[in-house]
Amino acid sequence: MHNYDMNEWDEFDHLFQKMMRPFKGLDKIWDDITSSGNAQTFGPYYYGYSMTIGPDGKPVIKEYGNVQPSLIQKSEETREPFVDVIVDNKEKVLKIVAEMPGVEKKDIKIEVVGKAVNLDAVNGDKKYHTKIPIKQKVDEDSVKATYSNGILEVKFKLKEEDRPQGRTVTVE
């Protein structure tokens, strides 16, 4: 056990008080702000929605968050839409579902480029862009798109996988 003499303790106390001085100043500033009634608190603010398919096959959208969409500050920046890629091997279909609320059907541009789909939409302050990689072999000529209630669906027919021809080898 170490016995501190008064000089060591005074040096430690002096150093500690010196380090605490800026924080004590912050306490005074905070007290002045809150006592004046001009205090304004910030976030986190969030808003979102989830989409599922109901038993009737139509989308069901549920909102969540602590702020209404009308209170969210509008921004001119491009957003990446929420996208889900669904592969239905039974129906032999690849479906891309993208949530793009606030745009019209005529504002949406879809491009199939190689092994990716580019989605773009612009309508006033609503701007969306995303590039979705496609890992499956699809028939590009079969592509169809529909847009309803802020939900874009892009469907492709899946191509049959090239299966190598097998060969039995006889052991001699």
N, C-alpha and C positions, 0 to 999 in steps of 0.2 A: 504494500500500500504506500502510495506517495503522499507525503505531507507537503502541502503548498504553503509557501510563505506569503505574506501579504503582498509583496511586490509582484509575484507571479499572478496572484489572484487579481490584483489591480490592473495588470497588463491585459489579462484575459477579459475582464469586465470592460475595460476601455475599448478593446478591439470589438467585442460583441456590441457595445453601444454604438460604435461607429458604423458597424455593418447594418444595424437596425434603423438608423436614422432615415434613410430613404423610404423605408416601409412605413414609418410613423408619419411621414409626410403624406403618403398615399391615403392613410386612414383619415387624415384631416381633410384632404380633397374629397374623398368619398362622403364624409359626414356633411361637408358643405353642399355637395350636389343633392344628396337625399333630403336634407332639411329644407332646401329651397323649393322642393316639389317639381323640379325640372328633370328628375331622373327618368331615363327612358331605357327600358330593358330590350334586349334583342334575342331572337331565336332560341333554340332552333325552331324554324317553321318548316313544316312539311305537308305535302298533299300528294295523294296518289290514288290509284284505282287498280283493282284487279279484274281480270276478265276470265270467266269460265264459260263453258258451253252448257246451257240448261238442257233438261230432258227433251225439250221440243227442238233441240238443235240450234237455237238462237243464242247469241251471246248474252251473258248476264254480267253487268258491270257494277262493282261495288266500290264506293268511294271511301277513303280513310284519310286521316290527317287532322291537324289542329288549326288549319287555316282554309278558308274558302277560296276557290280558284279566282274569284273576282278580286280578292285582296292580294294575290300574288303579283309582284311587280312584273309587268310585261317586259320582255327582253327581245332584242333584235337578233339574238344569236341562234344558230342552227342547233336543233336538238336531235338526238338519236332516239328514234322511236323504240318502244318495247317490242321485241320481236320474238316469236316462237316458231321453231321449225319442227314440223311433225312429219314423220315418215310412217305411212300406212302400208305395210307390206301386203296385207290382205287385199286391199283395194288397188295396190300398186300405184300409189299417189304420194307425191311430196307436196306438203302444203306449208306455205310461209304465211303467218298471221302477224300483222303489224298494227299497233295502236297508233293512229295518227289523227287525233281529234282536231276539229277546227279548220279542216281543209275541205275543198270540194273535189269531186271525182275528176273534173277537168284539170285540177292543179297537180295531179299525181303523175310522175314520170317513172316508168319502170324499164330498166335495161338489163338484159341478160348478156353478160360479157364473160366468155370462157366458163370458168367454174364458179361464177359469182353472180349475184343479182344486186343491182344498184337501185335503191328506192330514194326518190326525191319528191318533195312537195313544198310549194310556197303559196301562201295565201295571207297577205298582209303581214302581221307580226308572227304568224305561224310558219316556221321553216323546219323541215325535217330532212335528214340525210342519213343513210346507212348503207353499208356494203355487207351482204350476207354471203358467206362462202357456201357452196353446195358440194358436199362430199359424195353424194350418190350420182349415178349416171341417170340423167333425165332426158326426155325427148323435148328439146327446145321448141319444136313446132307445136307441141300440145299445150303450151302455156295459156292459162286463162286467169283473169283477175276480176275481182268484184270488190266494191267498196260500199259499206253501209254502216251508219251510226258510228263513224270514226274508226272502223275496223276494216283494214285492207286484207284480202285473202288472195294469194297468188298460188295457183295449183299447176303442178307438172305431172305428167305420167312418167313413172319410173321405167327405165330401159332394163331389159333383161341383162344380167351380168354375163359377160363373155366367160363361158365355162370351157376350160381347155379339154380337148378330146382326150379321153383316157385310153390307155393301151395296156393289155395284159402281156407280160413278158414270161416266156417259158424258160425255165431253168434247164440247162443242158448238162 
